[in-house]
Amino acid sequence: MTDHLLEKYGSENIFVTDYWDADNTAIGLTDKTKKYRVYITDNGRADNVFYVSLENPPTTEEFLYTHGGDFDNLSAEEVEKILIKHLKLTE
């Protein structure tokens, strides 16, 4: 999935991040400003069903980010729609 997204939207528009050592099935993608992040995992499920968590820029100095929402049981197409909106990408 990550390769498809990077190819489609450009590696200059999406950056891969990995801050989740506890989840080796997770990947993080950020926008080019690195202020907005999308965490994607399949939680080890083999049926192409994904979980997404959104992170926004912090609103206080106490936290590294502001929670933007969680979504589960998503198809790859649904993940892509959320990613486009959250990272403000264009097709």
URPEFEN-V90962 format. One record per residue. N is the residue number from 0. NEAR is the number of other ideal C-beta (glycine too) atoms within 10 Angstrom. D_CENTER is the distance of its C-alpha to the mean C-alpha in Angstrom with 2 decimals. Layout:
# URPEFEN-V90962
N/NEAR/D_CENTER ; N/NEAR/D_CENTER
This chain:
# URPEFEN-V90962
0/15/11.19 ; 1/11/9.64 ; 2/7/13.14 ; 3/10/13.45 ; 4/24/10.55 ; 5/16/11.93 ; 6/10/15.35 ; 7/13/14.97 ; 8/19/13.39 ; 9/11/14.81 ; 10/11/14.06 ; 11/8/15.53 ; 12/17/12.90 ; 13/20/9.64 ; 14/16/9.84 ; 15/12/8.84 ; 16/14/9.14 ; 17/11/10.44 ; 18/11/11.74 ; 19/14/12.13 ; 20/7/15.54 ; 21/5/16.40 ; 22/15/13.91 ; 23/10/14.57 ; 24/13/12.60 ; 25/17/9.19 ; 26/18/7.01 ; 27/17/4.88 ; 28/23/4.49 ; 29/17/6.73 ; 30/18/9.32 ; 31/15/12.81 ; 32/10/14.02 ; 33/10/11.48 ; 34/13/11.85 ; 35/19/8.62 ; 36/22/5.39 ; 37/24/2.05 ; 38/19/3.69 ; 39/22/5.00 ; 40/18/8.77 ; 41/19/11.97 ; 42/11/14.02 ; 43/8/16.58 ; 44/12/17.39 ; 45/6/19.11 ; 46/6/18.95 ; 47/11/15.59 ; 48/15/14.32 ; 49/20/10.79 ; 50/19/9.55 ; 51/19/6.46 ; 52/18/6.80 ; 53/20/6.52 ; 54/22/8.33 ; 55/14/11.02 ; 56/13/13.80 ; 57/12/16.48 ; 58/9/19.47 ; 59/6/21.78 ; 60/6/22.49 ; 61/6/22.30 ; 62/10/18.53 ; 63/10/15.89 ; 64/14/13.55 ; 65/12/14.06 ; 66/10/12.39 ; 67/16/11.02 ; 68/11/11.24 ; 69/10/10.64 ; 70/14/11.02 ; 71/11/12.69 ; 72/10/14.67 ; 73/18/12.64 ; 74/11/13.69 ; 75/14/11.84 ; 76/7/13.17 ; 77/14/11.94 ; 78/22/8.26 ; 79/18/9.09 ; 80/11/10.96 ; 81/18/8.49 ; 82/21/6.20 ; 83/16/9.74 ; 84/11/10.89 ; 85/19/8.50 ; 86/22/8.49 ; 87/11/12.06 ; 88/17/12.44 ; 89/6/15.59 ; 90/6/16.57
